[in-house]
Amino acid sequence: MPIKIFAAIVAIALLLAFTIPVVVKLKGIALGAVILIGIAMMLVDLWQSLQSKDD
């Protein structure tokens, strides 16, 4: 379980590091909304995978 949590933190950090500079530079509201939806979907998937007992 600690490895899954560490991987989740790394995945979140990498996604944010990749997408935030694009949104800040382009200042697109629609682009920001799409990226926020993507981040929300990632967090839901991450939560579900951490709750599963497949280990």
Residue frames relative to the residue before (quaternion, step in Angstrom):
aa qw qx qy qz dx dy dz
M 1.0000 0.0000 0.0000 0.0000 0.00 0.00 0.00
P 0.6458 0.5100 -0.3581 0.4412 3.66 0.86 -0.70
I 0.6211 0.5338 -0.3518 0.4534 3.59 1.06 -0.64
K 0.6384 0.5190 -0.3271 0.4648 3.59 1.02 -0.77
I 0.6564 0.5018 -0.3132 0.4683 3.59 0.96 -0.81
F 0.6462 0.5081 -0.3188 0.4718 3.58 0.96 -0.83
A 0.6531 0.5028 -0.3110 0.4731 3.59 0.95 -0.83
A 0.6312 0.5318 -0.3300 0.4582 3.58 1.04 -0.74
I 0.6556 0.5033 -0.3102 0.4698 3.58 0.94 -0.86
V 0.6490 0.5045 -0.3146 0.4747 3.59 0.95 -0.82
A 0.6518 0.5173 -0.3178 0.4545 3.61 0.95 -0.85
I 0.6527 0.5014 -0.3164 0.4717 3.59 0.94 -0.84
A 0.6655 0.5076 -0.3064 0.4534 3.58 0.88 -0.91
L 0.6700 0.4944 -0.3053 0.4619 3.59 0.93 -0.85
L 0.6455 0.5107 -0.3290 0.4628 3.60 0.95 -0.79
L 0.6757 0.4829 -0.2984 0.4703 3.58 0.90 -0.89
A 0.6542 0.5114 -0.3146 0.4599 3.59 0.98 -0.80
F 0.6770 0.4878 -0.2891 0.4692 3.58 1.10 -0.61
T 0.7789 0.3942 -0.1972 0.4461 3.59 0.89 -0.87
I 0.6234 0.5809 -0.3600 0.3800 3.62 0.94 -0.73
P 0.6562 0.4959 -0.3542 0.4450 3.67 0.83 -0.70
V 0.6185 0.5376 -0.3496 0.4540 3.59 1.05 -0.66
V 0.6739 0.4863 -0.2982 0.4694 3.59 0.89 -0.91
V 0.6616 0.5055 -0.3146 0.4559 3.59 0.92 -0.86
K 0.6922 0.4781 -0.2925 0.4546 3.60 0.88 -0.86
L 0.7527 0.3991 -0.2235 0.4735 3.60 0.87 -0.91
K 0.1862 -0.8282 0.5044 0.1582 3.59 1.21 -0.51
G 0.3600 0.7326 -0.4968 0.2948 3.54 0.96 0.89
I 0.4059 -0.7225 0.5033 0.2448 3.57 -0.67 1.09
A 0.6604 0.5043 -0.3158 0.4580 3.58 0.91 -0.88
L 0.6421 0.5144 -0.3185 0.4708 3.58 0.99 -0.82
G 0.6433 0.5191 -0.3167 0.4652 3.58 0.98 -0.80
A 0.6461 0.5156 -0.3204 0.4627 3.57 1.01 -0.79
V 0.6520 0.5074 -0.3144 0.4675 3.58 0.95 -0.85
I 0.6647 0.4928 -0.3068 0.4703 3.58 0.94 -0.83
L 0.6351 0.5168 -0.3327 0.4679 3.62 1.01 -0.72
I 0.6262 0.5134 -0.3353 0.4816 3.58 1.03 -0.73
G 0.6497 0.5180 -0.3105 0.4617 3.59 0.98 -0.83
I 0.6557 0.4953 -0.3093 0.4786 3.57 0.97 -0.83
A 0.6390 0.5174 -0.3301 0.4636 3.60 0.98 -0.78
M 0.6482 0.5083 -0.3190 0.4688 3.59 0.98 -0.82
M 0.6381 0.5228 -0.3247 0.4628 3.57 1.02 -0.79
L 0.6688 0.5026 -0.3048 0.4551 3.59 0.93 -0.87
V 0.6320 0.5139 -0.3362 0.4727 3.61 1.01 -0.72
D 0.6609 0.4986 -0.3052 0.4707 3.58 0.92 -0.89
L 0.6382 0.5267 -0.3139 0.4655 3.55 1.03 -0.82
W 0.6459 0.5183 -0.3127 0.4652 3.58 0.95 -0.87
Q 0.6703 0.4938 -0.2997 0.4659 3.57 0.93 -0.88
S 0.6791 0.4792 -0.3093 0.4621 3.60 0.94 -0.76
L 0.6435 0.4978 -0.3330 0.4768 3.60 1.09 -0.57
Q 0.6729 0.4937 -0.2964 0.4644 3.60 1.11 -0.56
S 0.5761 0.6036 -0.3856 0.3938 3.60 1.16 -0.42
K 0.3371 -0.7432 0.5498 0.1784 3.55 -1.16 0.66
D 0.2688 0.8078 -0.4860 0.1975 3.60 1.06 0.71
D 0.4945 0.6678 -0.4473 0.3308 3.61 1.16 -0.27
